[in-house]
Amino acid sequence: MAYQKLQVGRAAAVTPSDTARIPDVAGGVNNGCVLYVGGAGNLKVETVGGDEVTFVGINTGAFLPVQVVKVFATGTSATNILALW
């Protein structure tokens, strides 16, 4: 079973992109982060396992407890997204 941290030490705003992965806060490789969604909508992501999925109807103020490496621009209508490590 994978261990999921219940608190974070770093956070950064996410700019959705169909090509670029979410960069690590320190400028390295992002090995996965969880997301906070500040504005409701749909969220299309790529998981650390390489799956592309769309979470439909994410509420304002929701946390997405999935290890994510990319947030797609196409298919994402949610706003104010933060990456949490």
Rosetta constraint file for C-alpha pairs under 8 A:
AtomPair CA 4 CA 65 HARMONIC 7.97 0.50
AtomPair CA 8 CA 84 HARMONIC 6.13 0.50
AtomPair CA 8 CA 85 HARMONIC 5.25 0.50
AtomPair CA 9 CA 84 HARMONIC 7.68 0.50
AtomPair CA 9 CA 85 HARMONIC 6.06 0.50
AtomPair CA 10 CA 25 HARMONIC 7.23 0.50
AtomPair CA 10 CA 84 HARMONIC 5.90 0.50
AtomPair CA 10 CA 85 HARMONIC 5.19 0.50
AtomPair CA 11 CA 25 HARMONIC 7.36 0.50
AtomPair CA 11 CA 82 HARMONIC 6.48 0.50
AtomPair CA 11 CA 83 HARMONIC 5.50 0.50
AtomPair CA 11 CA 84 HARMONIC 4.55 0.50
AtomPair CA 11 CA 85 HARMONIC 6.29 0.50
AtomPair CA 12 CA 25 HARMONIC 6.76 0.50
AtomPair CA 12 CA 82 HARMONIC 5.51 0.50
AtomPair CA 12 CA 83 HARMONIC 5.31 0.50
AtomPair CA 12 CA 84 HARMONIC 6.84 0.50
AtomPair CA 13 CA 80 HARMONIC 7.34 0.50
AtomPair CA 13 CA 81 HARMONIC 6.06 0.50
AtomPair CA 13 CA 82 HARMONIC 4.51 0.50
AtomPair CA 13 CA 83 HARMONIC 6.21 0.50
AtomPair CA 14 CA 22 HARMONIC 6.86 0.50
AtomPair CA 14 CA 71 HARMONIC 7.70 0.50
AtomPair CA 14 CA 80 HARMONIC 7.71 0.50
AtomPair CA 14 CA 81 HARMONIC 5.47 0.50
AtomPair CA 14 CA 82 HARMONIC 5.42 0.50
AtomPair CA 14 CA 83 HARMONIC 6.16 0.50
AtomPair CA 15 CA 22 HARMONIC 7.92 0.50
AtomPair CA 15 CA 71 HARMONIC 7.67 0.50
AtomPair CA 15 CA 81 HARMONIC 7.78 0.50
AtomPair CA 16 CA 70 HARMONIC 7.59 0.50
AtomPair CA 16 CA 71 HARMONIC 4.97 0.50
AtomPair CA 16 CA 72 HARMONIC 5.09 0.50
AtomPair CA 16 CA 73 HARMONIC 4.54 0.50
AtomPair CA 16 CA 76 HARMONIC 7.64 0.50
AtomPair CA 17 CA 21 HARMONIC 7.44 0.50
AtomPair CA 17 CA 70 HARMONIC 7.52 0.50
AtomPair CA 17 CA 71 HARMONIC 6.26 0.50
AtomPair CA 17 CA 72 HARMONIC 4.84 0.50
AtomPair CA 17 CA 73 HARMONIC 4.66 0.50
AtomPair CA 17 CA 74 HARMONIC 7.72 0.50
AtomPair CA 18 CA 71 HARMONIC 7.48 0.50
AtomPair CA 18 CA 72 HARMONIC 4.69 0.50
AtomPair CA 18 CA 73 HARMONIC 5.46 0.50
AtomPair CA 18 CA 74 HARMONIC 6.57 0.50
AtomPair CA 19 CA 72 HARMONIC 7.76 0.50
AtomPair CA 20 CA 70 HARMONIC 7.02 0.50
AtomPair CA 21 CA 30 HARMONIC 7.78 0.50
AtomPair CA 21 CA 69 HARMONIC 5.69 0.50
AtomPair CA 21 CA 70 HARMONIC 4.55 0.50
AtomPair CA 21 CA 71 HARMONIC 7.36 0.50
AtomPair CA 22 CA 30 HARMONIC 6.46 0.50
AtomPair CA 22 CA 69 HARMONIC 5.63 0.50
AtomPair CA 22 CA 70 HARMONIC 5.32 0.50
AtomPair CA 22 CA 71 HARMONIC 7.29 0.50
AtomPair CA 22 CA 83 HARMONIC 7.98 0.50
AtomPair CA 23 CA 27 HARMONIC 6.14 0.50
AtomPair CA 23 CA 28 HARMONIC 6.70 0.50
AtomPair CA 23 CA 29 HARMONIC 6.23 0.50
AtomPair CA 23 CA 30 HARMONIC 5.52 0.50
AtomPair CA 24 CA 28 HARMONIC 5.11 0.50
AtomPair CA 24 CA 29 HARMONIC 5.44 0.50
AtomPair CA 24 CA 30 HARMONIC 4.50 0.50
AtomPair CA 24 CA 31 HARMONIC 7.90 0.50
AtomPair CA 30 CA 69 HARMONIC 6.33 0.50
AtomPair CA 31 CA 48 HARMONIC 6.94 0.50
AtomPair CA 31 CA 69 HARMONIC 6.79 0.50
AtomPair CA 32 CA 47 HARMONIC 7.52 0.50
AtomPair CA 32 CA 48 HARMONIC 5.84 0.50
AtomPair CA 32 CA 67 HARMONIC 4.69 0.50
AtomPair CA 32 CA 68 HARMONIC 4.85 0.50
AtomPair CA 32 CA 69 HARMONIC 5.13 0.50
AtomPair CA 32 CA 85 HARMONIC 7.89 0.50
AtomPair CA 33 CA 66 HARMONIC 7.46 0.50
AtomPair CA 33 CA 67 HARMONIC 4.97 0.50
AtomPair CA 33 CA 68 HARMONIC 5.19 0.50
AtomPair CA 33 CA 69 HARMONIC 6.71 0.50
AtomPair CA 33 CA 83 HARMONIC 5.92 0.50
AtomPair CA 33 CA 84 HARMONIC 5.50 0.50
AtomPair CA 33 CA 85 HARMONIC 5.34 0.50
AtomPair CA 34 CA 63 HARMONIC 7.38 0.50
AtomPair CA 34 CA 64 HARMONIC 5.87 0.50
AtomPair CA 34 CA 65 HARMONIC 5.39 0.50
AtomPair CA 34 CA 66 HARMONIC 5.57 0.50
AtomPair CA 34 CA 67 HARMONIC 5.33 0.50
AtomPair CA 34 CA 68 HARMONIC 6.13 0.50
AtomPair CA 34 CA 83 HARMONIC 5.95 0.50
AtomPair CA 34 CA 84 HARMONIC 5.29 0.50
AtomPair CA 34 CA 85 HARMONIC 6.82 0.50
AtomPair CA 35 CA 63 HARMONIC 5.69 0.50
AtomPair CA 35 CA 64 HARMONIC 5.06 0.50
AtomPair CA 35 CA 65 HARMONIC 6.97 0.50
AtomPair CA 35 CA 66 HARMONIC 7.65 0.50
AtomPair CA 35 CA 68 HARMONIC 7.65 0.50
AtomPair CA 35 CA 81 HARMONIC 6.70 0.50
AtomPair CA 35 CA 82 HARMONIC 5.58 0.50
AtomPair CA 35 CA 83 HARMONIC 4.82 0.50
AtomPair CA 35 CA 84 HARMONIC 5.86 0.50
AtomPair CA 36 CA 61 HARMONIC 6.80 0.50
AtomPair CA 36 CA 62 HARMONIC 5.82 0.50
AtomPair CA 36 CA 63 HARMONIC 4.46 0.50
AtomPair CA 36 CA 64 HARMONIC 6.25 0.50
AtomPair CA 36 CA 81 HARMONIC 5.63 0.50
AtomPair CA 36 CA 82 HARMONIC 5.05 0.50
AtomPair CA 36 CA 83 HARMONIC 6.62 0.50
AtomPair CA 36 CA 84 HARMONIC 7.35 0.50
AtomPair CA 37 CA 58 HARMONIC 7.61 0.50
AtomPair CA 37 CA 59 HARMONIC 7.56 0.50
AtomPair CA 37 CA 60 HARMONIC 6.16 0.50
AtomPair CA 37 CA 61 HARMONIC 5.53 0.50
AtomPair CA 37 CA 62 HARMONIC 5.31 0.50
AtomPair CA 37 CA 63 HARMONIC 6.29 0.50
AtomPair CA 37 CA 64 HARMONIC 7.72 0.50
AtomPair CA 37 CA 78 HARMONIC 6.82 0.50
AtomPair CA 37 CA 79 HARMONIC 6.55 0.50
AtomPair CA 37 CA 80 HARMONIC 5.99 0.50
AtomPair CA 37 CA 81 HARMONIC 4.64 0.50
AtomPair CA 37 CA 82 HARMONIC 6.59 0.50
AtomPair CA 38 CA 60 HARMONIC 5.17 0.50
AtomPair CA 38 CA 61 HARMONIC 4.93 0.50
AtomPair CA 38 CA 62 HARMONIC 7.12 0.50
AtomPair CA 38 CA 78 HARMONIC 7.69 0.50
AtomPair CA 38 CA 79 HARMONIC 6.04 0.50
AtomPair CA 38 CA 80 HARMONIC 4.68 0.50
AtomPair CA 38 CA 81 HARMONIC 5.92 0.50
AtomPair CA 38 CA 82 HARMONIC 7.93 0.50
AtomPair CA 39 CA 59 HARMONIC 7.19 0.50
AtomPair CA 39 CA 60 HARMONIC 4.73 0.50
AtomPair CA 39 CA 61 HARMONIC 7.00 0.50
AtomPair CA 39 CA 78 HARMONIC 5.37 0.50
AtomPair CA 39 CA 79 HARMONIC 4.53 0.50
AtomPair CA 39 CA 80 HARMONIC 5.70 0.50
AtomPair CA 39 CA 81 HARMONIC 7.63 0.50
AtomPair CA 40 CA 57 HARMONIC 6.89 0.50
AtomPair CA 40 CA 58 HARMONIC 5.47 0.50
AtomPair CA 40 CA 59 HARMONIC 4.61 0.50
AtomPair CA 40 CA 60 HARMONIC 4.42 0.50
AtomPair CA 40 CA 61 HARMONIC 7.79 0.50
AtomPair CA 40 CA 77 HARMONIC 7.67 0.50
AtomPair CA 40 CA 78 HARMONIC 5.04 0.50
AtomPair CA 40 CA 79 HARMONIC 6.75 0.50
AtomPair CA 41 CA 56 HARMONIC 6.90 0.50
AtomPair CA 41 CA 57 HARMONIC 5.19 0.50
AtomPair CA 41 CA 58 HARMONIC 5.32 0.50
AtomPair CA 41 CA 59 HARMONIC 6.80 0.50
AtomPair CA 41 CA 60 HARMONIC 7.99 0.50
AtomPair CA 41 CA 76 HARMONIC 7.20 0.50
AtomPair CA 41 CA 77 HARMONIC 4.92 0.50
AtomPair CA 41 CA 78 HARMONIC 3.96 0.50
AtomPair CA 41 CA 79 HARMONIC 7.36 0.50
AtomPair CA 42 CA 54 HARMONIC 6.77 0.50
AtomPair CA 42 CA 55 HARMONIC 5.67 0.50
AtomPair CA 42 CA 56 HARMONIC 4.53 0.50
AtomPair CA 42 CA 57 HARMONIC 5.30 0.50
AtomPair CA 42 CA 58 HARMONIC 5.89 0.50
AtomPair CA 42 CA 75 HARMONIC 6.89 0.50
AtomPair CA 42 CA 76 HARMONIC 5.15 0.50
AtomPair CA 42 CA 77 HARMONIC 5.08 0.50
AtomPair CA 42 CA 78 HARMONIC 5.34 0.50
AtomPair CA 43 CA 54 HARMONIC 5.47 0.50
AtomPair CA 43 CA 55 HARMONIC 5.10 0.50
AtomPair CA 43 CA 56 HARMONIC 6.54 0.50
AtomPair CA 43 CA 58 HARMONIC 7.20 0.50
AtomPair CA 43 CA 71 HARMONIC 7.26 0.50
AtomPair CA 43 CA 72 HARMONIC 7.73 0.50
AtomPair CA 43 CA 75 HARMONIC 6.67 0.50
AtomPair CA 43 CA 76 HARMONIC 4.49 0.50
AtomPair CA 43 CA 77 HARMONIC 6.50 0.50
AtomPair CA 43 CA 78 HARMONIC 5.94 0.50
AtomPair CA 44 CA 52 HARMONIC 7.06 0.50
AtomPair CA 44 CA 53 HARMONIC 5.62 0.50
AtomPair CA 44 CA 54 HARMONIC 4.05 0.50
AtomPair CA 44 CA 55 HARMONIC 6.23 0.50
AtomPair CA 44 CA 71 HARMONIC 5.96 0.50
AtomPair CA 44 CA 72 HARMONIC 5.49 0.50
AtomPair CA 44 CA 73 HARMONIC 7.79 0.50
AtomPair CA 44 CA 74 HARMONIC 7.57 0.50
AtomPair CA 44 CA 75 HARMONIC 5.50 0.50
AtomPair CA 44 CA 76 HARMONIC 5.31 0.50
AtomPair CA 45 CA 51 HARMONIC 8.00 0.50
AtomPair CA 45 CA 52 HARMONIC 5.66 0.50
AtomPair CA 45 CA 53 HARMONIC 5.64 0.50
AtomPair CA 45 CA 54 HARMONIC 6.34 0.50
AtomPair CA 45 CA 68 HARMONIC 6.61 0.50
AtomPair CA 45 CA 69 HARMONIC 7.54 0.50
AtomPair CA 45 CA 70 HARMONIC 5.48 0.50
AtomPair CA 45 CA 71 HARMONIC 4.48 0.50
AtomPair CA 45 CA 72 HARMONIC 5.78 0.50
AtomPair CA 46 CA 50 HARMONIC 5.85 0.50
AtomPair CA 46 CA 51 HARMONIC 5.40 0.50
AtomPair CA 46 CA 52 HARMONIC 4.49 0.50
AtomPair CA 46 CA 53 HARMONIC 6.57 0.50
AtomPair CA 46 CA 68 HARMONIC 5.85 0.50
AtomPair CA 46 CA 69 HARMONIC 5.83 0.50
AtomPair CA 46 CA 70 HARMONIC 5.03 0.50
AtomPair CA 46 CA 71 HARMONIC 6.57 0.50
AtomPair CA 46 CA 72 HARMONIC 7.79 0.50
AtomPair CA 47 CA 51 HARMONIC 5.27 0.50
AtomPair CA 47 CA 52 HARMONIC 6.63 0.50
AtomPair CA 47 CA 53 HARMONIC 7.98 0.50
AtomPair CA 47 CA 66 HARMONIC 7.15 0.50
AtomPair CA 47 CA 67 HARMONIC 5.73 0.50
AtomPair CA 47 CA 68 HARMONIC 4.36 0.50
AtomPair CA 47 CA 69 HARMONIC 5.76 0.50
AtomPair CA 47 CA 70 HARMONIC 7.21 0.50
AtomPair CA 48 CA 67 HARMONIC 5.85 0.50
AtomPair CA 48 CA 68 HARMONIC 5.65 0.50
AtomPair CA 48 CA 69 HARMONIC 5.85 0.50
AtomPair CA 54 CA 75 HARMONIC 7.27 0.50
AtomPair CA 54 CA 76 HARMONIC 7.98 0.50
AtomPair CA 58 CA 62 HARMONIC 6.73 0.50
AtomPair CA 58 CA 78 HARMONIC 7.39 0.50
AtomPair CA 71 CA 76 HARMONIC 7.62 0.50
AtomPair CA 72 CA 76 HARMONIC 6.23 0.50
